[in-house]
Amino acid sequence: METNYIFLTTGQLLIASVLMAVNIGLSLILKLGLAKQWSIGSLRMVGQLLLVGFLLDWVFALNNTSWILGVALFMTTIASITAVGRTQKRFSTIYLNSFISILGAAFFVVFFALSGILQIDPWYSPQYLFPLLGMVLGNTLNGISLALERFMDSLSVRRKEVEMLLSLGATSWEAAHDLIRDALRTSMIPTLNSMMVMGIVSLPGMMTGQILAGVSPGEAVRYQIMMIFVIASGAALGATLVVVLAFRALFNSRHQLLLKRLRDLS
Amino acid sequence: MEKEKTNVMHSTDIPSRRTSQKSDPVLSGENLSRQVSGNRIWSKINIHLNPGERLALTGSSGSGKSLLLRTLAGLDVIDSGPSGEYGSINFEGKSLHEWEMPQYRTKVSYISQHPAFFDETVEANFKRVFHLKVHQNRQYDREKILAWLEQLPLPAITTDNTGGGDYSEFLQRPAKDLSGGEAQIAALLRVLQLEPQVLLLDEPTASQDTELTRFSEKLLENWQTGLLENQPDSSNASIQRAWIWVSHNPEQLRRMCHNTFCLDTDNGN
């Protein structure tokens, strides 16, 4: 399986980094003002990835359940903070809600994939857990931030409509239903679109990686198909959870819209 | 400091009013306070609305008239007062907390100055309300609404080419095409079809010209007296009907209201 796999030496990576000279050169010649950012970006990327490589190597070697789950939880926390960071409004429990949603959604689908589909024993075997979790977190994070942003935004923009329904006797759920649906659709459409063109416009990273590592394309595609299902359902679950939690935070049991709990980042 | 409720002179005489003067208030707010971002708008006010009463709510801009209406409609949380105590709202002898809010809000209806509509015809907007769970036992009645409109003085909301009187055209219009004044009338009709007991009217004719204002006033007066359903003063239900009316037009308040509640007394504490 790993017969034609090429191990990359540090020298080869240095050769690859020469390509950044193209970007920096273009920026200087065309006065794009991005030369410094390209340098910083490259260094950050190299540093972060090397660090992750070391960390994962270490966790793989250690093979200790609490460390594995600890790192997984840490990744989840970072993902939940990043998801909120991309939105323009805040309410007091937004980080907690994001964390609960991403944790619930990601762990459910990852656990399902590892123990139900791949039937790995134990399910948290790091070689499988981390790549899967990483991909799921990335996509769930996107879904959550899109759904949250849209829901909070339309609550302020469509406030009159929501309160009109409330004053005509709607429950808070009835009054927010259109907005919830709208937020979920917004969050799901990117996943759906990418599913539609999968393999035609884009060759997904995991499949490409497996092919590079010597797996036959026909085999790699099977993994990719499973992965897309897992990712899509993680993103949809996460978005749904976060919107329901945000709904519960911004309405009370007296069917009142509590917009003053929502504040803009300035 | 408590707000004074002052009786202002009224020239019109509506018989149903006097009979209800001594009865318990249909809607009352006790010790209500409100602050907005740290500023006290009003403190410990008491407001009572008797069955059949037409109460004008006045006060300068920023005195919190809309906030008071919204609070009475249960749309806003009741704030704590200066010494931390919470006020209360009672409707038909029951505390607000005992009411299911959707039920309460169909009986005590708040009508915003700038009503919102869905992007569909006026009639579809009217029908849509009946999809709400609280109204599942009621049905949209087009004939009833047309009959209401036909009682009114002028075909002010119909287009000229029909020669007037064809209100079904109004129902077919896209809600987004209504003028501000027409939208206010549509919002009134949308609420009246749900048979409310109390209307909380937030400048209900502010976007209307004289003609439309007359139209709206007549519609509301017919609702309040029961004339709308051709049961003037004979039905108990209509005698109970009451409103709190916010307007910047003193002439209108004199025409449409018996009593005045002013939010403008000193705000010192």
Interface residues (C-beta under 8 A of the other chain):
Chain A: K160 E161 E163 M164 L165 L166 S167 L168 G169 A170 T171 E174 N252 R254 H255 Q256 L257 L258
Chain B: A73 G74 L75 D76 V77 M101 P102 Q103 R105 T106 S109 Y110 I111 S112 H114 P115 A116 F117 F118 V129 L132 K133 V134 H135 R190 V191 L194
